[in-house]
Amino acid sequence: MAQTPPTQAEIVSINRVQLNQTETGFEVILLTPTGTAQQLQVVNVSAGNNFIAEIPNAQLQLPDGQPFRAENPIEGVSEVTVTNQNENTVRVTATGEDKQPTIELFDSKEGLIFSAVGDAPSARGEEDIELVVTGE
């Protein structure tokens, strides 16, 4: 049976938010009850140094009742939050220190994944190290 997008009355529950470190940055996974992750639609409303995505027809319902917040998950990103914008919209925000973070979206069976890539040290104004290798 094909999944249909939720109607205005059908709110998808996001019941867990998980932040994982990756080799190149981090990922934030919005976990939903089985079979409802594909119903999450993302609207990009980014501005300035902030990557901002709104997810209509969704509601953050974490066990502790609080929004999700992580400080300095990687170099170049000062904060990541997942909050309820209103009664039927969830907002995901990644605040960049100097520029807007690079974020890619992926669907998984468990939920929606926001994957971020960190700044390389040389991209942050630090000097490159010259390495000379000689061999016989």
Protein Blocks (a to p, Z undefined) as FASTA:
>chain_A
ZZddddfklccddfbdcddddfklccddddddehilmmpccddfbehjbccdddehiacd
dfklpacddehkbghiabdcdddfblmbccdddddfkbccdddddddfkbccdddddddf
klnopacdddddddZZ
